[in-house]
Amino acid sequence: MKEIVAGQAASYGVEAELDYEIGYPATFNDAEKTTFAVEVAREIAGTGNVEPDGGREMGAEDFAYMLQARPGSYLFLGQGSSAGLHHPKYDFNDEIAPVGASFFARLVERAQPVGG
C-alpha cells in the first residue's frame, strides 16, 4: 500500500503519507443460525425469494462485534431496484416493510422456548 500511495503521489509531483488504521473485524455468520434464518425467511417470502448464499461483501459492519460475542446471522432484505443504501438516491421500498417485520416476528416466535 505504501508503494502504491508513493507512486500515485509521485505521478502528481507531490509527496504522500499513508496513515492506515485497521478498523472493524470481518462479519462472520454462524452456520447454524444462518440455516435457521433461511428457513424462517422461506416461510415468510417463499423459497424462490430467498438467496441463502449471497456471497461476500467488503463493507464494514458494526454487527461484526455482536457476532463475536454471540452466534448470529447478518442478512439483507431485498428491496428491488434502487440505489445502494448509503447513496443519496436510495429510496426505501415501503411495500417490503411488512415482509421484513413478519420475518423478524416469526424468527422470534420460532426461537423462543415453548411455554415461556
Biopython code that builds the backbone (N, CA, C, O; Angstrom):
import numpy as np
from Bio.PDB.StructureBuilder import StructureBuilder

atoms = [
    (1, "MET", "N", (0.824, -1.188, 0.000)),
    (1, "MET", "CA", (0.000, 0.000, 0.000)),
    (1, "MET", "C", (0.875, 1.263, 0.000)),
    (1, "MET", "O", (0.576, 2.238, -0.688)),
    (2, "LYS", "N", (1.955, 1.224, 0.780)),
    (2, "LYS", "CA", (2.829, 2.398, 0.830)),
    (2, "LYS", "C", (3.412, 2.698, -0.546)),
    (2, "LYS", "O", (3.508, 3.859, -0.944)),
    (3, "GLU", "N", (3.802, 1.643, -1.275)),
    (3, "GLU", "CA", (4.381, 1.832, -2.607)),
    (3, "GLU", "C", (3.351, 2.403, -3.580)),
    (3, "GLU", "O", (3.681, 3.260, -4.400)),
    (4, "ILE", "N", (2.134, 1.942, -3.495)),
    (4, "ILE", "CA", (1.075, 2.446, -4.374)),
    (4, "ILE", "C", (0.821, 3.923, -4.096)),
    (4, "ILE", "O", (0.739, 4.726, -5.026)),
    (5, "VAL", "N", (0.698, 4.284, -2.822)),
    (5, "VAL", "CA", (0.461, 5.683, -2.449)),
    (5, "VAL", "C", (1.638, 6.546, -2.893)),
    (5, "VAL", "O", (1.439, 7.622, -3.458)),
    (6, "ALA", "N", (2.854, 6.085, -2.642)),
    (6, "ALA", "CA", (4.040, 6.855, -3.039)),
    (6, "ALA", "C", (4.092, 7.028, -4.559)),
    (6, "ALA", "O", (4.416, 8.106, -5.057)),
    (7, "GLY", "N", (3.770, 5.956, -5.290)),
    (7, "GLY", "CA", (3.776, 6.039, -6.754)),
    (7, "GLY", "C", (2.730, 7.000, -7.287)),
    (7, "GLY", "O", (3.006, 7.779, -8.199)),
    (8, "GLN", "N", (1.546, 6.951, -6.731)),
    (8, "GLN", "CA", (0.480, 7.874, -7.161)),
    (8, "GLN", "C", (0.874, 9.315, -6.843)),
    (8, "GLN", "O", (0.700, 10.210, -7.670)),
    (9, "ALA", "N", (1.397, 9.530, -5.656)),
    (9, "ALA", "CA", (1.813, 10.879, -5.276)),
    (9, "ALA", "C", (2.908, 11.384, -6.216)),
    (9, "ALA", "O", (2.859, 12.524, -6.679)),
    (10, "ALA", "N", (3.890, 10.535, -6.495)),
    (10, "ALA", "CA", (4.998, 10.935, -7.375)),
    (10, "ALA", "C", (4.488, 11.289, -8.765)),
    (10, "ALA", "O", (5.026, 12.191, -9.408)),
    (11, "SER", "N", (3.460, 10.593, -9.237)),
    (11, "SER", "CA", (2.930, 10.882, -10.572)),
    (11, "SER", "C", (2.312, 12.283, -10.651)),
    (11, "SER", "O", (2.137, 12.825, -11.742)),
    (12, "TYR", "N", (1.989, 12.853, -9.516)),
    (12, "TYR", "CA", (1.448, 14.220, -9.473)),
    (12, "TYR", "C", (2.473, 15.225, -8.951)),
    (12, "TYR", "O", (2.165, 16.404, -8.781)),
    (13, "GLY", "N", (3.691, 14.750, -8.698)),
    (13, "GLY", "CA", (4.754, 15.641, -8.238)),
    (13, "GLY", "C", (4.590, 16.073, -6.794)),
    (13, "GLY", "O", (5.040, 17.153, -6.412)),
    (14, "VAL", "N", (3.948, 15.240, -5.989)),
    (14, "VAL", "CA", (3.755, 15.566, -4.569)),
    (14, "VAL", "C", (4.220, 14.388, -3.722)),
    (14, "VAL", "O", (4.560, 13.328, -4.247)),
    (15, "GLU", "N", (4.231, 14.584, -2.430)),
    (15, "GLU", "CA", (4.536, 13.511, -1.504)),
    (15, "GLU", "C", (3.272, 13.177, -0.720)),
    (15, "GLU", "O", (2.423, 14.038, -0.487)),
    (16, "ALA", "N", (3.162, 11.926, -0.322)),
    (16, "ALA", "CA", (2.005, 11.495, 0.462)),
    (16, "ALA", "C", (2.464, 10.547, 1.552)),
    (16, "ALA", "O", (3.477, 9.859, 1.422)),
    (17, "GLU", "N", (1.710, 10.527, 2.611)),
    (17, "GLU", "CA", (1.994, 9.623, 3.720)),
    (17, "GLU", "C", (0.771, 8.752, 3.948)),
    (17, "GLU", "O", (-0.352, 9.252, 4.015)),
    (18, "LEU", "N", (0.988, 7.461, 4.065)),
    (18, "LEU", "CA", (-0.102, 6.519, 4.305)),
    (18, "LEU", "C", (-0.308, 6.371, 5.807)),
    (18, "LEU", "O", (0.603, 5.985, 6.540)),
    (19, "ASP", "N", (-1.500, 6.680, 6.244)),
    (19, "ASP", "CA", (-1.876, 6.513, 7.652)),
    (19, "ASP", "C", (-3.064, 5.562, 7.653)),
    (19, "ASP", "O", (-4.206, 5.980, 7.466)),
    (20, "TYR", "N", (-2.784, 4.284, 7.864)),
    (20, "TYR", "CA", (-3.801, 3.251, 7.760)),
    (20, "TYR", "C", (-4.123, 2.697, 9.137)),
    (20, "TYR", "O", (-3.227, 2.344, 9.903)),
    (21, "GLU", "N", (-5.391, 2.628, 9.437)),
    (21, "GLU", "CA", (-5.836, 2.119, 10.721)),
    (21, "GLU", "C", (-6.768, 0.935, 10.481)),
    (21, "GLU", "O", (-7.757, 1.058, 9.758)),
    (22, "ILE", "N", (-6.459, -0.203, 11.082)),
    (22, "ILE", "CA", (-7.333, -1.363, 10.953)),
    (22, "ILE", "C", (-8.558, -1.120, 11.815)),
    (22, "ILE", "O", (-8.441, -0.790, 12.995)),
    (23, "GLY", "N", (-9.736, -1.284, 11.219)),
    (23, "GLY", "CA", (-10.973, -0.972, 11.923)),
    (23, "GLY", "C", (-11.780, -2.196, 12.274)),
    (23, "GLY", "O", (-11.343, -3.054, 13.040)),
    (24, "TYR", "N", (-12.943, -2.263, 11.713)),
    (24, "TYR", "CA", (-13.901, -3.313, 12.042)),
    (24, "TYR", "C", (-13.385, -4.709, 11.718)),
    (24, "TYR", "O", (-12.655, -4.898, 10.746)),
    (25, "PRO", "N", (-13.768, -5.681, 12.535)),
    (25, "PRO", "CA", (-13.433, -7.064, 12.200)),
    (25, "PRO", "C", (-14.335, -7.549, 11.072)),
    (25, "PRO", "O", (-15.340, -6.916, 10.751)),
    (26, "ALA", "N", (-13.968, -8.668, 10.481)),
    (26, "ALA", "CA", (-14.821, -9.268, 9.449)),
    (26, "ALA", "C", (-16.117, -9.760, 10.088)),
    (26, "ALA", "O", (-16.133, -10.170, 11.248)),
    (27, "THR", "N", (-17.198, -9.714, 9.318)),
    (27, "THR", "CA", (-18.503, -10.179, 9.775)),
    (27, "THR", "C", (-18.660, -11.634, 9.350)),
    (27, "THR", "O", (-18.749, -11.929, 8.158)),
    (28, "PHE", "N", (-18.694, -12.546, 10.324)),
    (28, "PHE", "CA", (-18.829, -13.972, 10.048)),
    (28, "PHE", "C", (-20.142, -14.484, 10.616)),
    (28, "PHE", "O", (-20.374, -14.419, 11.824)),
    (29, "ASN", "N", (-20.999, -14.991, 9.741)),
    (29, "ASN", "CA", (-22.258, -15.586, 10.186)),
    (29, "ASN", "C", (-22.020, -16.975, 10.756)),
    (29, "ASN", "O", (-21.161, -17.714, 10.275)),
    (30, "ASP", "N", (-22.782, -17.324, 11.778)),
    (30, "ASP", "CA", (-22.783, -18.671, 12.331)),
    (30, "ASP", "C", (-23.600, -19.558, 11.402)),
    (30, "ASP", "O", (-24.727, -19.209, 11.052)),
    (31, "ALA", "N", (-23.053, -20.696, 11.001)),
    (31, "ALA", "CA", (-23.726, -21.574, 10.029)),
    (31, "ALA", "C", (-25.095, -22.044, 10.522)),
    (31, "ALA", "O", (-26.061, -22.037, 9.758)),
    (32, "GLU", "N", (-25.187, -22.450, 11.781)),
    (32, "GLU", "CA", (-26.455, -22.947, 12.319)),
    (32, "GLU", "C", (-27.512, -21.846, 12.381)),
    (32, "GLU", "O", (-28.670, -22.071, 12.029)),
    (33, "LYS", "N", (-27.112, -20.660, 12.826)),
    (33, "LYS", "CA", (-28.060, -19.538, 12.915)),
    (33, "LYS", "C", (-28.484, -19.074, 11.520)),
    (33, "LYS", "O", (-29.623, -18.652, 11.322)),
    (34, "THR", "N", (-27.574, -19.153, 10.570)),
    (34, "THR", "CA", (-27.907, -18.767, 9.201)),
    (34, "THR", "C", (-28.901, -19.748, 8.592)),
    (34, "THR", "O", (-29.844, -19.337, 7.915)),
    (35, "THR", "N", (-28.699, -21.029, 8.825)),
    (35, "THR", "CA", (-29.648, -22.039, 8.340)),
    (35, "THR", "C", (-31.038, -21.775, 8.917)),
    (35, "THR", "O", (-32.037, -21.849, 8.202)),
    (36, "PHE", "N", (-31.095, -21.470, 10.205)),
    (36, "PHE", "CA", (-32.362, -21.162, 10.859)),
    (36, "PHE", "C", (-33.015, -19.919, 10.230)),
    (36, "PHE", "O", (-34.211, -19.928, 9.939)),
    (37, "ALA", "N", (-32.239, -18.865, 10.026)),
    (37, "ALA", "CA", (-32.767, -17.637, 9.437)),
    (37, "ALA", "C", (-33.283, -17.875, 8.019)),
    (37, "ALA", "O", (-34.306, -17.315, 7.625)),
    (38, "VAL", "N", (-32.578, -18.703, 7.256)),
    (38, "VAL", "CA", (-33.010, -19.037, 5.891)),
    (38, "VAL", "C", (-34.338, -19.791, 5.931)),
    (38, "VAL", "O", (-35.226, -19.513, 5.125)),
    (39, "GLU", "N", (-34.485, -20.734, 6.850)),
    (39, "GLU", "CA", (-35.753, -21.476, 6.985)),
    (39, "GLU", "C", (-36.908, -20.524, 7.265)),
    (39, "GLU", "O", (-37.968, -20.625, 6.648)),
    (40, "VAL", "N", (-36.698, -19.602, 8.197)),
    (40, "VAL", "CA", (-37.743, -18.643, 8.551)),
    (40, "VAL", "C", (-38.040, -17.718, 7.371)),
    (40, "VAL", "O", (-39.203, -17.439, 7.080)),
    (41, "ALA", "N", (-37.012, -17.250, 6.701)),
    (41, "ALA", "CA", (-37.211, -16.370, 5.543)),
    (41, "ALA", "C", (-38.019, -17.076, 4.459)),
    (41, "ALA", "O", (-38.879, -16.463, 3.826)),
    (42, "ARG", "N", (-37.748, -18.359, 4.244)),
    (42, "ARG", "CA", (-38.501, -19.122, 3.241)),
    (42, "ARG", "C", (-39.964, -19.274, 3.644)),
    (42, "ARG", "O", (-40.840, -19.252, 2.780)),
    (43, "GLU", "N", (-40.246, -19.428, 4.936)),
    (43, "GLU", "CA", (-41.632, -19.482, 5.414)),
    (43, "GLU", "C", (-42.378, -18.197, 5.068)),
    (43, "GLU", "O", (-43.546, -18.227, 4.680)),
    (44, "ILE", "N", (-41.697, -17.086, 5.211)),
    (44, "ILE", "CA", (-42.325, -15.776, 5.018)),
    (44, "ILE", "C", (-42.373, -15.368, 3.551)),
    (44, "ILE", "O", (-43.413, -14.920, 3.069)),
    (45, "ALA", "N", (-41.279, -15.516, 2.849)),
    (45, "ALA", "CA", (-41.176, -14.971, 1.494)),
    (45, "ALA", "C", (-41.268, -16.015, 0.391)),
    (45, "ALA", "O", (-41.397, -15.660, -0.780)),
    (46, "GLY", "N", (-41.204, -17.294, 0.740)),
    (46, "GLY", "CA", (-41.204, -18.343, -0.275)),
    (46, "GLY", "C", (-39.784, -18.710, -0.661)),
    (46, "GLY", "O", (-38.899, -17.855, -0.701)),
    (47, "THR", "N", (-39.574, -19.968, -0.939)),
    (47, "THR", "CA", (-38.239, -20.486, -1.234)),
    (47, "THR", "C", (-37.556, -19.744, -2.379)),
    (47, "THR", "O", (-36.367, -19.435, -2.300)),
    (48, "GLY", "N", (-38.304, -19.459, -3.437)),
    (48, "GLY", "CA", (-37.720, -18.799, -4.601)),
    (48, "GLY", "C", (-37.291, -17.364, -4.362)),
    (48, "GLY", "O", (-36.568, -16.793, -5.178)),
    (49, "ASN", "N", (-37.723, -16.770, -3.258)),
    (49, "ASN", "CA", (-37.377, -15.381, -2.952)),
    (49, "ASN", "C", (-36.270, -15.248, -1.918)),
    (49, "ASN", "O", (-35.978, -14.145, -1.455)),
    (50, "VAL", "N", (-35.654, -16.364, -1.557)),
    (50, "VAL", "CA", (-34.591, -16.344, -0.551)),
    (50, "VAL", "C", (-33.302, -16.845, -1.195)),
    (50, "VAL", "O", (-33.260, -17.928, -1.778)),
    (51, "GLU", "N", (-32.268, -16.047, -1.078)),
    (51, "GLU", "CA", (-30.953, -16.418, -1.600)),
    (51, "GLU", "C", (-30.066, -16.761, -0.406)),
    (51, "GLU", "O", (-29.530, -15.861, 0.241)),
    (52, "PRO", "N", (-29.907, -18.044, -0.107)),
    (52, "PRO", "CA", (-29.199, -18.422, 1.121)),
    (52, "PRO", "C", (-27.703, -18.133, 1.120)),
    (52, "PRO", "O", (-27.100, -18.020, 2.187)),
    (53, "ASP", "N", (-27.097, -18.011, -0.047)),
    (53, "ASP", "CA", (-25.669, -17.736, -0.116)),
    (53, "ASP", "C", (-25.457, -16.541, -1.038)),
    (53, "ASP", "O", (-25.199, -16.696, -2.232)),
    (54, "GLY", "N", (-25.570, -15.358, -0.466)),
    (54, "GLY", "CA", (-25.479, -14.135, -1.254)),
    (54, "GLY", "C", (-24.069, -13.697, -1.574)),
    (54, "GLY", "O", (-23.872, -12.644, -2.180)),
    (55, "GLY", "N", (-23.091, -14.477, -1.183)),
    (55, "GLY", "CA", (-21.709, -14.096, -1.478)),
    (55, "GLY", "C", (-21.114, -13.236, -0.375)),
    (55, "GLY", "O", (-21.719, -13.041, 0.679)),
    (56, "ARG", "N", (-19.944, -12.738, -0.634)),
    (56, "ARG", "CA", (-19.225, -11.941, 0.360)),
    (56, "ARG", "C", (-19.361, -10.464, 0.059)),
    (56, "ARG", "O", (-19.506, -10.065, -1.097)),
    (57, "GLU", "N", (-19.315, -9.658, 1.098)),
    (57, "GLU", "CA", (-19.384, -8.200, 0.995)),
    (57, "GLU", "C", (-18.125, -7.605, 1.602)),
    (57, "GLU", "O", (-17.555, -8.173, 2.534)),
    (58, "MET", "N", (-17.692, -6.474, 1.086)),
    (58, "MET", "CA", (-16.481, -5.840, 1.596)),
    (58, "MET", "C", (-16.752, -4.703, 2.578)),
    (58, "MET", "O", (-15.811, -4.160, 3.157)),
    (59, "GLY", "N", (-17.996, -4.336, 2.775)),
    (59, "GLY", "CA", (-18.308, -3.208, 3.647)),
    (59, "GLY", "C", (-18.036, -3.511, 5.114)),
    (59, "GLY", "O", (-18.145, -4.655, 5.555)),
    (60, "ALA", "N", (-17.681, -2.474, 5.863)),
    (60, "ALA", "CA", (-17.501, -2.617, 7.307)),
    (60, "ALA", "C", (-18.875, -2.635, 7.968)),
    (60, "ALA", "O", (-19.787, -1.929, 7.537)),
    (61, "GLU", "N", (-19.014, -3.427, 8.991)),
    (61, "GLU", "CA", (-20.317, -3.560, 9.637)),
    (61, "GLU", "C", (-20.114, -3.715, 11.134)),
    (61, "GLU", "O", (-19.405, -4.622, 11.569)),
    (62, "ASP", "N", (-20.732, -2.835, 11.939)),
    (62, "ASP", "CA", (-20.552, -2.931, 13.378)),
    (62, "ASP", "C", (-21.248, -4.159, 13.976)),
    (62, "ASP", "O", (-20.978, -4.519, 15.122)),
    (63, "PHE", "N", (-22.132, -4.799, 13.223)),
    (63, "PHE", "CA", (-22.746, -6.046, 13.680)),
    (63, "PHE", "C", (-21.684, -7.138, 13.856)),
    (63, "PHE", "O", (-21.920, -8.128, 14.548)),
    (64, "ALA", "N", (-20.521, -6.956, 13.233)),
    (64, "ALA", "CA", (-19.430, -7.925, 13.378)),
    (64, "ALA", "C", (-19.036, -8.074, 14.844)),
    (64, "ALA", "O", (-18.686, -9.167, 15.289)),
    (65, "TYR", "N", (-19.095, -6.973, 15.595)),
    (65, "TYR", "CA", (-18.772, -7.046, 17.022)),
    (65, "TYR", "C", (-19.809, -7.878, 17.775)),
    (65, "TYR", "O", (-19.458, -8.629, 18.685)),
    (66, "MET", "N", (-21.075, -7.748, 17.405)),
    (66, "MET", "CA", (-22.133, -8.547, 18.023)),
    (66, "MET", "C", (-21.897, -10.028, 17.740)),
    (66, "MET", "O", (-22.060, -10.866, 18.627)),
    (67, "LEU", "N", (-21.512, -10.350, 16.504)),
    (67, "LEU", "CA", (-21.285, -11.745, 16.134)),
    (67, "LEU", "C", (-20.051, -12.339, 16.804)),
    (67, "LEU", "O", (-19.927, -13.560, 16.902)),
    (68, "GLN", "N", (-19.145, -11.494, 17.261)),
    (68, "GLN", "CA", (-18.016, -12.006, 18.034)),
    (68, "GLN", "C", (-18.464, -12.415, 19.435)),
    (68, "GLN", "O", (-17.879, -13.313, 20.041)),
    (69, "ALA", "N", (-19.501, -11.756, 19.945)),
    (69, "ALA", "CA", (-19.996, -12.040, 21.299)),
    (69, "ALA", "C", (-21.051, -13.143, 21.326)),
    (69, "ALA", "O", (-21.112, -13.930, 22.271)),
    (70, "ARG", "N", (-21.878, -13.196, 20.286)),
    (70, "ARG", "CA", (-22.974, -14.169, 20.234)),
    (70, "ARG", "C", (-23.112, -14.697, 18.810)),
    (70, "ARG", "O", (-22.977, -13.927, 17.859)),
    (71, "PRO", "N", (-23.378, -15.993, 18.642)),
    (71, "PRO", "CA", (-23.587, -16.500, 17.283)),
    (71, "PRO", "C", (-24.863, -15.905, 16.690)),
    (71, "PRO", "O", (-25.866, -15.749, 17.385)),
    (72, "GLY", "N", (-24.815, -15.583, 15.428)),
    (72, "GLY", "CA", (-25.967, -14.991, 14.758)),
    (72, "GLY", "C", (-25.763, -14.992, 13.262)),
    (72, "GLY", "O", (-24.866, -15.651, 12.736)),
    (73, "SER", "N", (-26.620, -14.234, 12.581)),
    (73, "SER", "CA", (-26.553, -14.173, 11.130)),
    (73, "SER", "C", (-26.939, -12.783, 10.650)),
    (73, "SER", "O", (-28.018, -12.286, 10.974)),
    (74, "TYR", "N", (-26.072, -12.167, 9.890)),
    (74, "TYR", "CA", (-26.328, -10.864, 9.278)),
    (74, "TYR", "C", (-26.882, -11.121, 7.891)),
    (74, "TYR", "O", (-26.292, -11.878, 7.120)),
    (75, "LEU", "N", (-28.005, -10.504, 7.561)),
    (75, "LEU", "CA", (-28.620, -10.758, 6.263)),
    (75, "LEU", "C", (-29.136, -9.470, 5.644)),
    (75, "LEU", "O", (-29.182, -8.423, 6.289)),
    (76, "PHE", "N", (-29.516, -9.568, 4.395)),
    (76, "PHE", "CA", (-30.051, -8.435, 3.656)),
    (76, "PHE", "C", (-31.508, -8.684, 3.313)),
    (76, "PHE", "O", (-31.891, -9.810, 2.996)),
    (77, "LEU", "N", (-32.315, -7.648, 3.373)),
    (77, "LEU", "CA", (-33.709, -7.704, 2.954)),
    (77, "LEU", "C", (-33.784, -7.057, 1.571)),
    (77, "LEU", "O", (-33.624, -5.844, 1.439)),
    (78, "GLY", "N", (-34.026, -7.863, 0.552)),
    (78, "GLY", "CA", (-34.093, -7.343, -0.809)),
    (78, "GLY", "C", (-35.238, -6.350, -0.964)),
    (78, "GLY", "O", (-36.327, -6.550, -0.426)),
    (79, "GLN", "N", (-34.977, -5.287, -1.699)),
    (79, "GLN", "CA", (-35.984, -4.240, -1.863)),
    (79, "GLN", "C", (-36.238, -3.867, -3.312)),
    (79, "GLN", "O", (-36.876, -2.851, -3.587)),
    (80, "GLY", "N", (-35.751, -4.673, -4.237)),
    (80, "GLY", "CA", (-35.952, -4.364, -5.645)),
    (80, "GLY", "C", (-34.880, -3.420, -6.155)),
    (80, "GLY", "O", (-33.811, -3.290, -5.559)),
    (81, "SER", "N", (-35.177, -2.770, -7.254)),
    (81, "SER", "CA", (-34.210, -1.878, -7.899)),
    (81, "SER", "C", (-34.189, -0.526, -7.204)),
    (81, "SER", "O", (-35.206, 0.164, -7.135)),
    (82, "SER", "N", (-33.045, -0.162, -6.699)),
    (82, "SER", "CA", (-32.852, 1.135, -6.055)),
    (82, "SER", "C", (-31.362, 1.382, -5.961)),
    (82, "SER", "O", (-30.558, 0.457, -6.076)),
    (83, "ALA", "N", (-31.002, 2.621, -5.753)),
    (83, "ALA", "CA", (-29.599, 2.926, -5.486)),
    (83, "ALA", "C", (-29.212, 2.260, -4.169)),
    (83, "ALA", "O", (-30.082, 1.925, -3.366)),
    (84, "GLY", "N", (-27.922, 2.068, -3.942)),
    (84, "GLY", "CA", (-27.453, 1.430, -2.712)),
    (84, "GLY", "C", (-27.846, 2.194, -1.463)),
    (84, "GLY", "O", (-28.148, 3.386, -1.517)),
    (85, "LEU", "N", (-27.839, 1.502, -0.349)),
    (85, "LEU", "CA", (-28.335, 2.021, 0.918)),
    (85, "LEU", "C", (-27.779, 3.388, 1.304)),
    (85, "LEU", "O", (-28.544, 4.241, 1.753)),
    (86, "HIS", "N", (-26.497, 3.627, 1.150)),
    (86, "HIS", "CA", (-25.907, 4.897, 1.584)),
    (86, "HIS", "C", (-25.798, 5.918, 0.449)),
    (86, "HIS", "O", (-25.142, 6.949, 0.598)),
    (87, "HIS", "N", (-26.431, 5.634, -0.663)),
    (87, "HIS", "CA", (-26.415, 6.547, -1.813)),
    (87, "HIS", "C", (-27.509, 7.598, -1.620)),
    (87, "HIS", "O", (-28.574, 7.273, -1.095)),
    (88, "PRO", "N", (-27.278, 8.843, -2.027)),
    (88, "PRO", "CA", (-28.292, 9.897, -1.855)),
    (88, "PRO", "C", (-29.619, 9.604, -2.578)),
    (88, "PRO", "O", (-30.662, 10.125, -2.181)),
    (89, "LYS", "N", (-29.586, 8.784, -3.624)),
    (89, "LYS", "CA", (-30.823, 8.484, -4.360)),
    (89, "LYS", "C", (-31.498, 7.194, -3.880)),
    (89, "LYS", "O", (-32.444, 6.719, -4.509)),
    (90, "TYR", "N", (-31.018, 6.629, -2.776)),
    (90, "TYR", "CA", (-31.641, 5.431, -2.224)),
    (90, "TYR", "C", (-33.086, 5.755, -1.845)),
    (90, "TYR", "O", (-33.362, 6.797, -1.250)),
    (91, "ASP", "N", (-33.989, 4.865, -2.190)),
    (91, "ASP", "CA", (-35.404, 5.045, -1.875)),
    (91, "ASP", "C", (-35.931, 3.741, -1.281)),
    (91, "ASP", "O", (-36.066, 2.745, -1.992)),
    (92, "PHE", "N", (-36.227, 3.743, 0.008)),
    (92, "PHE", "CA", (-36.722, 2.550, 0.678)),
    (92, "PHE", "C", (-38.034, 2.110, 0.039)),
    (92, "PHE", "O", (-38.924, 2.927, -0.195)),
    (93, "ASN", "N", (-38.147, 0.826, -0.239)),
    (93, "ASN", "CA", (-39.360, 0.254, -0.815)),
    (93, "ASN", "C", (-40.343, -0.036, 0.329)),
    (93, "ASN", "O", (-40.221, -1.054, 1.011)),
    (94, "ASP", "N", (-41.302, 0.850, 0.532)),
    (94, "ASP", "CA", (-42.253, 0.715, 1.638)),
    (94, "ASP", "C", (-43.046, -0.584, 1.580)),
    (94, "ASP", "O", (-43.482, -1.095, 2.612)),
    (95, "GLU", "N", (-43.233, -1.115, 0.390)),
    (95, "GLU", "CA", (-44.024, -2.337, 0.242)),
    (95, "GLU", "C", (-43.331, -3.559, 0.834)),
    (95, "GLU", "O", (-43.985, -4.574, 1.073)),
    (96, "ILE", "N", (-42.033, -3.487, 1.074)),
    (96, "ILE", "CA", (-41.305, -4.633, 1.619)),
    (96, "ILE", "C", (-41.311, -4.634, 3.148)),
    (96, "ILE", "O", (-40.957, -5.643, 3.758)),
    (97, "ALA", "N", (-41.702, -3.530, 3.776)),
    (97, "ALA", "CA", (-41.684, -3.434, 5.240)),
    (97, "ALA", "C", (-42.485, -4.549, 5.921)),
    (97, "ALA", "O", (-41.991, -5.113, 6.897)),
    (98, "PRO", "N", (-43.690, -4.898, 5.461)),
    (98, "PRO", "CA", (-44.411, -5.997, 6.122)),
    (98, "PRO", "C", (-43.675, -7.339, 6.028)),
    (98, "PRO", "O", (-43.777, -8.164, 6.936)),
    (99, "VAL", "N", (-42.942, -7.558, 4.947)),
    (99, "VAL", "CA", (-42.175, -8.803, 4.805)),
    (99, "VAL", "C", (-41.064, -8.840, 5.852)),
    (99, "VAL", "O", (-40.876, -9.852, 6.527)),
    (100, "GLY", "N", (-40.333, -7.742, 5.985)),
    (100, "GLY", "CA", (-39.265, -7.670, 6.977)),
    (100, "GLY", "C", (-39.796, -7.807, 8.393)),
    (100, "GLY", "O", (-39.222, -8.531, 9.206)),
    (101, "ALA", "N", (-40.893, -7.114, 8.695)),
    (101, "ALA", "CA", (-41.486, -7.196, 10.034)),
    (101, "ALA", "C", (-41.981, -8.610, 10.320)),
    (101, "ALA", "O", (-41.804, -9.120, 11.426)),
    (102, "SER", "N", (-42.596, -9.238, 9.333)),
    (102, "SER", "CA", (-43.085, -10.613, 9.509)),
    (102, "SER", "C", (-41.931, -11.577, 9.728)),
    (102, "SER", "O", (-42.024, -12.494, 10.543)),
    (103, "PHE", "N", (-40.845, -11.366, 8.998)),
    (103, "PHE", "CA", (-39.663, -12.215, 9.175)),
    (103, "PHE", "C", (-39.166, -12.149, 10.616)),
    (103, "PHE", "O", (-38.946, -13.181, 11.249)),
    (104, "PHE", "N", (-38.989, -10.927, 11.135)),
    (104, "PHE", "CA", (-38.452, -10.800, 12.490)),
    (104, "PHE", "C", (-39.427, -11.321, 13.544)),
    (104, "PHE", "O", (-39.005, -11.924, 14.530)),
    (105, "ALA", "N", (-40.720, -11.095, 13.347)),
    (105, "ALA", "CA", (-41.707, -11.620, 14.290)),
    (105, "ALA", "C", (-41.682, -13.149, 14.295)),
    (105, "ALA", "O", (-41.711, -13.767, 15.360)),
    (106, "ARG", "N", (-41.628, -13.757, 13.115)),
    (106, "ARG", "CA", (-41.603, -15.213, 13.021)),
    (106, "ARG", "C", (-40.297, -15.787, 13.570)),
    (106, "ARG", "O", (-40.292, -16.851, 14.190)),
    (107, "LEU", "N", (-39.199, -15.083, 13.342)),
    (107, "LEU", "CA", (-37.923, -15.501, 13.887)),
    (107, "LEU", "C", (-38.000, -15.599, 15.411)),
    (107, "LEU", "O", (-37.537, -16.576, 16.001)),
    (108, "VAL", "N", (-38.581, -14.591, 16.036)),
    (108, "VAL", "CA", (-38.730, -14.590, 17.492)),
    (108, "VAL", "C", (-39.674, -15.707, 17.926)),
    (108, "VAL", "O", (-39.384, -16.421, 18.887)),
    (109, "GLU", "N", (-40.796, -15.867, 17.232)),
    (109, "GLU", "CA", (-41.742, -16.936, 17.589)),
    (109, "GLU", "C", (-41.068, -18.303, 17.570)),
    (109, "GLU", "O", (-41.251, -19.101, 18.489)),
    (110, "ARG", "N", (-40.304, -18.567, 16.544)),
    (110, "ARG", "CA", (-39.663, -19.888, 16.402)),
    (110, "ARG", "C", (-38.490, -20.075, 17.355)),
    (110, "ARG", "O", (-38.190, -21.201, 17.751)),
    (111, "ALA", "N", (-37.825, -18.989, 17.726)),
    (111, "ALA", "CA", (-36.632, -19.102, 18.575)),
    (111, "ALA", "C", (-36.960, -19.157, 20.056)),
    (111, "ALA", "O", (-36.149, -19.651, 20.840)),
    (112, "GLN", "N", (-38.122, -18.668, 20.462)),
    (112, "GLN", "CA", (-38.472, -18.632, 21.876)),
    (112, "GLN", "C", (-38.811, -20.015, 22.405)),
    (112, "GLN", "O", (-39.407, -20.826, 21.696)),
    (113, "PRO", "N", (-38.439, -20.285, 23.638)),
    (113, "PRO", "CA", (-38.826, -21.584, 24.224)),
    (113, "PRO", "C", (-40.338, -21.704, 24.357)),
    (113, "PRO", "O", (-41.030, -20.721, 24.619)),
    (114, "VAL", "N", (-40.838, -22.912, 24.174)),
    (114, "VAL", "CA", (-42.283, -23.172, 24.272)),
    (114, "VAL", "C", (-42.691, -23.106, 25.737)),
    (114, "VAL", "O", (-41.977, -23.597, 26.611)),
    (115, "GLY", "N", (-43.868, -22.485, 26.004)),
    (115, "GLY", "CA", (-44.433, -22.445, 27.349)),
    (115, "GLY", "C", (-43.773, -21.436, 28.265)),
    (115, "GLY", "O", (-43.950, -21.500, 29.481)),
    (116, "GLY", "N", (-42.992, -20.476, 27.691)),
    (116, "GLY", "CA", (-42.260, -19.488, 28.471)),
    (116, "GLY", "C", (-43.120, -18.680, 29.330)),
    (116, "GLY", "O", (-42.632, -17.805, 30.045)),
]
sb = StructureBuilder()
sb.init_structure("model")
sb.init_model(0)
sb.init_chain("A")
sb.init_seg("    ")
for serial, (resi, resn, name, xyz) in enumerate(atoms, 1):
    if name == "N":
        sb.init_residue(resn, " ", resi, " ")
    sb.init_atom(name, np.array(xyz, "f"), 0.0, 1.0, " ", f" {name:<3s}", serial, name[0])
structure = sb.get_structure()
